[in-house]
Amino acid sequence: MKNLFKMLVVFVIVGMLMSACASPAAAPTTAPAAAATSAPAAEATSAPAVEAKKLVVGISPPADSEFYQLIKKGIEQCSDGKAEILWQTPASHQAVEDQQKILEAWVNQKVDAIGVTTVGDVGAMDDLFKRGTEAGIKMYFMNMAEFQLEPVNKEHFVSSVGYNNYGAAKILGEWVLETLGNEGKVAVLLGTPGVHANDRLKGFEDALAGSGWEIVVTQQADWARDKGQSVAETILQANPDITLIYGQNDEMALGAYQAVSDRGMADKVKVVGLDGVKAALESIKAGELTGTMNVVPKQMGCQLITDIIAVAEGGSVPQIDDIDVHVTDASNVDEDMKAFE
């Protein structure tokens, strides 16, 4: 019994020693906190800029001549990317019904603005201008004198950009008196019948009234160069004492100069025109045409589209917005040629 007791004591002591030698329990540990990270902020992005809507502008001149192409160039250069230009001409200068159909289509299309030059019945345009205005379209005239617009209700158009045909022709006649002397015999090449031809004759006649200049013949040449040449040839053959030919536009004047040159009369017969197109200025620079009434068509186009944009943006413009005109001759042709650069 005593031996059994001793053995139990030994087992107890050994167990205690084994517990003491056991590896200590690992101290509890906490996982290190992950370093706080923040997701990179998304770069701020702005919505793409919305391109401003272009104005849709219909322009209808009576012809696609160099003169009106210069007006078109002025419109395009001064539109500043703010307008889409619809350019359409009637079949001829006198095709009033054709031009009316062009305007009717634009009114039905509800374009933003319309500009027109008509050499036919201005009163016939009034109803169309009224319809356009009532539809919210801004209506404009170009290359029209103020008194030409008398048949049109002033409430039916915003502005007329152009010059006074009578006044321009009168300035040209006064220049003839100052530059070419106080006497001579004149042949006038007329455009197709209408307000432009009438005004360009009346102003010239009034300037020469009471002087030694005599208008001995007027004949229609329809604004065309080839017709101007053939008519001038006929006039010169019948009137060899002519000293000046006045073409109511530069195209007819250039044709007339060719007729004068072909007959060897360039030293005796002077030729002047009216418009200020590039071909005329080049002819003046070459010593051929003597002068032209420069109505700066490119500036007219620029002024028209500038007015259209200004009104569309909430501005106001004069209802009659005439531009300044002047005679181009050998003394200032180099400066005036800069308009075509």
Wavefront OBJ file of the C-alpha trace (Angstrom):
o trace
v 0.000 0.000 0.000
v 2.783 2.234 0.939
v 4.442 1.460 -2.315
v 1.293 2.285 -4.283
v 1.010 5.636 -2.548
v 4.584 6.448 -3.401
v 4.003 5.677 -7.041
v 0.988 8.021 -7.165
v 3.009 10.806 -5.653
v 5.733 10.265 -8.252
v 3.184 10.446 -11.130
v 1.744 13.686 -9.787
v 5.167 15.268 -9.469
v 6.162 14.197 -12.992
v 2.905 15.606 -14.432
v 3.513 18.894 -12.738
v 7.042 19.070 -14.094
v 5.884 18.295 -17.619
v 3.305 21.094 -17.460
v 5.953 23.495 -16.327
v 8.217 22.570 -19.233
v 5.516 22.919 -21.856
v 5.919 25.843 -24.307
v 4.086 28.916 -23.151
v 0.963 29.696 -25.089
v 1.550 32.165 -27.834
v 0.537 35.573 -26.806
v -2.549 36.673 -28.588
v -1.711 38.934 -31.481
v -3.710 41.385 -33.442
v -3.175 41.674 -37.174
v -1.653 44.991 -38.011
v -4.251 47.399 -39.357
v -4.007 47.807 -43.084
v -2.781 51.231 -44.029
v -5.732 53.367 -44.852
v -5.889 53.945 -48.565
v -8.320 56.038 -50.500
v -9.245 55.382 -54.106
v -7.899 58.075 -56.388
v -10.566 60.670 -57.089
v -11.943 60.453 -60.598
v -10.813 63.357 -62.740
v -13.554 65.924 -63.221
v -14.893 65.815 -66.753
v -17.134 68.341 -68.406
v -19.724 67.554 -71.004
v -18.567 68.322 -74.541
v -19.463 71.849 -75.601
v -22.597 71.966 -77.666
v -21.905 73.699 -80.956
v -24.188 76.670 -81.470
v -26.825 76.072 -84.097
v -26.029 77.892 -87.315
v -28.512 80.320 -88.778
v -29.983 79.146 -92.067
v -29.997 82.144 -94.403
v -31.458 82.179 -97.916
v -29.986 84.749 -100.340
v -31.533 85.317 -103.770
v -29.834 87.831 -106.109
v -31.254 88.441 -109.592
v -28.183 86.960 -111.306
v -24.998 85.016 -110.581
v -22.733 87.703 -112.061
v -19.290 88.657 -110.767
v -20.909 91.524 -108.868
v -23.184 89.220 -106.899
v -20.406 86.692 -106.444
v -18.493 89.469 -104.662
v -21.510 90.045 -102.417
v -21.549 86.295 -101.737
v -17.840 86.347 -100.882
v -18.413 89.176 -98.405
v -21.262 87.219 -96.800
v -19.134 84.092 -96.464
v -16.101 85.904 -95.076
v -18.087 87.832 -92.469
v -20.465 85.071 -91.356
v -17.890 83.982 -88.745
v -19.099 80.388 -89.021
v -22.493 81.352 -87.610
v -24.591 80.925 -90.753
v -25.317 78.356 -93.422
v -25.891 80.227 -96.690
v -28.445 79.040 -99.240
v -27.671 80.881 -102.493
v -30.137 80.658 -105.375
v -30.787 82.847 -108.407
v -33.792 82.988 -110.745
v -33.513 81.976 -114.389
v -32.959 85.593 -115.476
v -33.074 89.198 -114.252
v -36.722 89.458 -115.241
v -37.847 86.042 -113.964
v -39.892 87.510 -111.099
v -42.150 84.465 -110.755
v -39.100 82.190 -110.588
v -37.625 84.273 -107.776
v -40.949 84.266 -105.939
v -40.962 80.447 -106.021
v -37.481 80.436 -104.500
v -38.662 82.630 -101.630
v -41.870 80.608 -101.182
v -39.796 77.453 -100.727
v -37.633 79.124 -98.087
v -40.676 80.489 -96.246
v -42.186 76.988 -96.188
v -38.829 75.609 -95.043
v -38.861 78.180 -92.220
v -35.280 79.331 -92.632
v -34.013 81.905 -90.139
v -33.516 84.828 -92.538
v -33.960 85.727 -96.210
v -32.181 88.402 -98.261
v -33.259 89.325 -101.780
v -32.521 91.708 -104.634
v -35.277 92.024 -107.191
v -35.203 94.099 -110.355
v -38.791 93.271 -111.202
v -41.963 94.301 -109.416
v -40.896 95.131 -105.872
v -44.536 95.303 -104.817
v -44.953 91.663 -105.847
v -42.519 90.741 -103.083
v -44.554 92.410 -100.343
v -46.940 89.503 -99.816
v -44.056 87.046 -99.568
v -42.224 89.315 -97.147
v -45.402 89.548 -95.071
v -45.750 85.768 -94.974
v -42.108 85.367 -94.047
v -42.373 87.911 -91.238
v -45.524 86.271 -89.875
v -43.682 82.941 -89.877
v -40.936 84.436 -87.718
v -38.404 84.726 -90.534
v -36.244 87.869 -90.603
v -36.619 89.419 -94.063
v -33.975 91.638 -95.699
v -33.408 93.455 -98.975
v -29.943 93.937 -100.462
v -28.643 96.231 -103.189
v -31.885 98.215 -103.190
v -32.338 101.968 -102.807
v -34.725 103.276 -100.154
v -37.292 104.767 -102.516
v -37.378 101.503 -104.481
v -38.931 99.916 -101.406
v -41.911 102.274 -101.226
v -44.376 99.552 -102.389
v -43.288 97.344 -99.468
v -44.777 97.660 -95.984
v -41.909 98.647 -93.685
v -43.208 96.223 -91.059
v -42.477 93.340 -93.429
v -38.679 93.650 -93.506
v -35.945 94.208 -90.938
v -33.399 96.089 -93.027
v -32.261 96.945 -96.535
v -28.493 96.886 -97.072
v -27.238 98.535 -100.241
v -26.602 101.931 -101.777
v -28.510 104.567 -103.646
v -28.294 103.818 -107.386
v -29.406 107.330 -108.312
v -26.881 108.904 -105.952
v -24.049 106.652 -107.163
v -24.745 107.466 -110.838
v -24.869 111.155 -110.007
v -21.480 110.973 -108.252
v -20.062 109.269 -111.349
v -21.463 112.027 -113.580
v -19.942 114.694 -111.337
v -16.617 112.867 -111.534
v -16.860 113.015 -115.356
v -17.244 116.801 -115.167
v -14.299 117.158 -112.788
v -11.975 114.702 -114.540
v -12.833 114.589 -118.236
v -13.707 118.216 -118.855
v -16.919 120.118 -119.361
v -18.003 118.890 -122.781
v -18.309 115.793 -124.902
v -20.746 113.346 -126.430
v -21.963 110.324 -124.467
v -23.438 106.959 -125.319
v -25.135 105.085 -122.480
v -25.445 101.294 -122.439
v -28.589 100.454 -120.468
v -29.336 97.372 -118.417
v -32.641 95.539 -118.671
v -35.615 97.796 -117.920
v -36.261 98.295 -114.245
v -35.467 100.440 -111.228
v -31.692 99.919 -111.369
v -31.395 100.965 -115.010
v -33.739 103.912 -114.492
v -31.874 105.225 -111.458
v -28.443 104.799 -113.026
v -29.551 106.821 -116.031
v -31.401 109.559 -114.147
v -28.574 110.238 -111.693
v -26.014 110.468 -114.501
v -28.266 112.744 -116.566
v -28.869 115.080 -113.638
v -25.146 115.396 -112.940
v -24.434 116.437 -116.547
v -27.416 118.771 -116.843
v -26.385 122.312 -117.798
v -22.887 121.245 -118.850
v -21.389 120.838 -122.296
v -21.884 117.066 -122.182
v -24.623 115.664 -124.388
v -26.101 112.172 -124.149
v -26.632 111.454 -127.841
v -27.715 107.805 -127.647
v -28.953 105.278 -125.093
v -29.326 101.636 -126.005
v -30.133 98.498 -124.058
v -27.344 95.930 -123.606
v -28.928 93.798 -120.845
v -26.056 93.962 -118.292
v -23.993 91.518 -120.431
v -20.415 91.932 -121.688
v -20.959 90.400 -125.124
v -24.073 92.471 -125.658
v -22.201 95.557 -124.471
v -19.546 94.934 -127.105
v -21.966 94.395 -129.980
v -24.153 97.371 -129.037
v -21.096 99.617 -128.640
v -19.834 98.579 -132.078
v -23.142 99.597 -133.621
v -23.178 102.907 -131.740
v -19.595 103.785 -132.703
v -20.258 103.033 -136.345
v -23.287 105.325 -136.365
v -21.792 107.975 -134.075
v -18.030 108.257 -134.700
v -17.906 111.510 -132.735
v -18.722 109.797 -129.396
v -16.124 110.672 -126.743
v -17.477 108.738 -123.735
v -19.356 105.483 -123.240
v -21.051 104.923 -119.909
v -21.923 101.301 -119.228
v -24.497 101.033 -116.460
v -22.543 98.092 -115.109
v -18.932 96.997 -115.446
v -19.737 94.015 -117.653
v -21.247 96.229 -120.371
v -18.415 98.744 -119.947
v -15.783 96.033 -120.439
v -17.568 94.882 -123.599
v -17.735 98.482 -124.819
v -14.015 98.986 -124.262
v -13.305 95.927 -126.424
v -15.350 97.491 -129.221
v -13.494 100.810 -128.820
v -10.126 99.045 -128.864
v -11.011 96.936 -131.889
v -11.837 100.092 -133.840
v -8.576 101.781 -132.789
v -10.454 104.527 -130.911
v -9.046 104.047 -127.407
v -7.219 107.385 -127.480
v -10.407 109.228 -128.375
v -13.219 107.390 -126.542
v -13.218 106.955 -122.775
v -15.257 104.191 -121.123
v -16.615 104.147 -117.581
v -18.703 101.585 -115.712
v -20.496 101.050 -112.455
v -20.102 98.261 -109.864
v -16.431 97.920 -108.936
v -15.841 94.280 -109.902
v -12.314 92.878 -110.069
v -12.179 92.674 -113.874
v -13.029 96.364 -114.116
v -10.347 97.375 -111.626
v -7.789 95.255 -113.449
v -8.786 96.992 -116.678
v -8.336 100.414 -115.052
v -4.921 99.371 -113.760
v -4.006 98.271 -117.303
v -4.950 101.713 -118.661
v -8.100 100.532 -120.441
v -11.302 101.533 -118.626
v -11.047 105.106 -117.387
v -13.036 104.572 -114.195
v -15.919 102.854 -112.451
v -18.365 103.795 -109.739
v -17.216 101.368 -107.031
v -20.178 100.323 -104.914
v -17.937 97.895 -102.957
v -20.148 94.800 -103.357
v -18.006 92.675 -101.052
v -18.557 95.185 -98.244
v -22.290 95.104 -98.993
v -22.365 91.343 -98.461
v -20.353 91.669 -95.278
v -22.709 94.309 -93.914
v -25.770 92.231 -94.763
v -24.665 89.102 -92.894
v -23.339 91.218 -90.017
v -26.794 92.779 -89.659
v -28.523 89.383 -89.897
v -26.352 87.901 -87.143
v -26.707 90.996 -84.946
v -30.506 90.832 -85.108
v -30.518 87.074 -84.478
v -28.463 87.705 -81.329
v -30.900 90.316 -80.051
v -29.364 93.461 -81.499
v -30.855 96.146 -83.709
v -29.773 97.604 -87.059
v -30.887 100.567 -89.209
v -33.800 99.722 -91.478
v -31.998 101.495 -94.331
v -28.323 100.572 -94.045
v -26.572 102.174 -97.038
v -22.833 101.760 -97.544
v -20.440 104.428 -98.837
v -19.500 104.389 -102.534
v -16.767 106.104 -104.575
v -15.207 106.274 -108.028
v -12.194 104.077 -108.712
v -9.739 105.408 -111.311
v -5.995 105.295 -111.919
v -5.354 107.369 -108.797
v -6.732 104.851 -106.287
v -7.035 101.546 -108.122
v -4.102 99.954 -106.270
v -5.722 100.642 -102.918
v -9.145 99.403 -104.084
v -7.615 96.206 -105.495
v -6.748 95.177 -101.933
v -10.421 94.268 -101.440
v -9.829 91.206 -103.637
v -6.861 89.837 -101.696
l 1 2 3 4 5 6 7 8 9 10 11 12 13 14 15 16 17 18 19 20 21 22 23 24 25 26 27 28 29 30 31 32 33 34 35 36 37 38 39 40 41 42 43 44 45 46 47 48 49 50 51 52 53 54 55 56 57 58 59 60 61 62 63 64 65 66 67 68 69 70 71 72 73 74 75 76 77 78 79 80 81 82 83 84 85 86 87 88 89 90 91 92 93 94 95 96 97 98 99 100 101 102 103 104 105 106 107 108 109 110 111 112 113 114 115 116 117 118 119 120 121 122 123 124 125 126 127 128 129 130 131 132 133 134 135 136 137 138 139 140 141 142 143 144 145 146 147 148 149 150 151 152 153 154 155 156 157 158 159 160 161 162 163 164 165 166 167 168 169 170 171 172 173 174 175 176 177 178 179 180 181 182 183 184 185 186 187 188 189 190 191 192 193 194 195 196 197 198 199 200 201 202 203 204 205 206 207 208 209 210 211 212 213 214 215 216 217 218 219 220 221 222 223 224 225 226 227 228 229 230 231 232 233 234 235 236 237 238 239 240 241 242 243 244 245 246 247 248 249 250 251 252 253 254 255 256 257 258 259 260 261 262 263 264 265 266 267 268 269 270 271 272 273 274 275 276 277 278 279 280 281 282 283 284 285 286 287 288 289 290 291 292 293 294 295 296 297 298 299 300 301 302 303 304 305 306 307 308 309 310 311 312 313 314 315 316 317 318 319 320 321 322 323 324 325 326 327 328 329 330 331 332 333 334 335 336 337 338 339 340 341
